[in-house]
Amino acid sequence: MDRAPAVWRKSSRSDANGQCVEVADLRDGVAVRDSKDKSGPTLAFDARGWRTFIDFLKSN
């Protein structure tokens, strides 16, 4: 997946003490990273994988 140039954003519902992730829309999917470790690893999803991931989170 093409991760450059990614424009990262945090949810407006992010935890005040930094317990959150950031997401970036990619040309062919979505990327996710830890907001405290901006140079660390990222997860990348295609559109179907992102929907599956979000649906899983909502169900738990």
N, C-alpha and C positions, 0 to 999 in steps of 0.2 A: 504494500500500500504506500502511496505517495504521502509522506507526512510533512512536506515542505511546500509552501509556507503555511504552517498551521497557526491559526489565531485561537488561542486558548481562552476559555472563560469558566468562571465558577458560578454555581447556582446562587441565586439570591437567597436561598435557604441554607447556605453554608454555615457550618458551626463557627462561632466567634473565636474559638481557640485553635483554628486551623485544621480541624478534622474533616477534610473534604477532598474531593477530586476535582480535576478540571477536564473539560471536554473540548474537542476541536472538530469542526466539520472538515472532512477531507473530500477531495473530488470523488473518491470511490468508497466512502464510508465515514466512520467516526473513530477518533482516537481518545483515549482516557489516560490520565496520569495523576500521580499523587501531587497535590498542590505544594507540599513541603519539600519535594524532591524534583524540581523542574528539569534537571538534567538526567534524572533516573529513567528507568524503563517505562514504556508506554504499552498499553493494550490497543490493538487496532481491530475494528470490526467492519465487515461489509454491512450493507443495509439490513439484510436478513438476520445476520448475527447480532447486530445492535438491538433489533426489535426483540429477539429471543432473550437477550441479556436483560433488557428493561422489563419485559414481562415476567421473567424469573424473579427479579428484585421486588417487583410489586406484589408477587404472590407469597413472599416470605416475610 
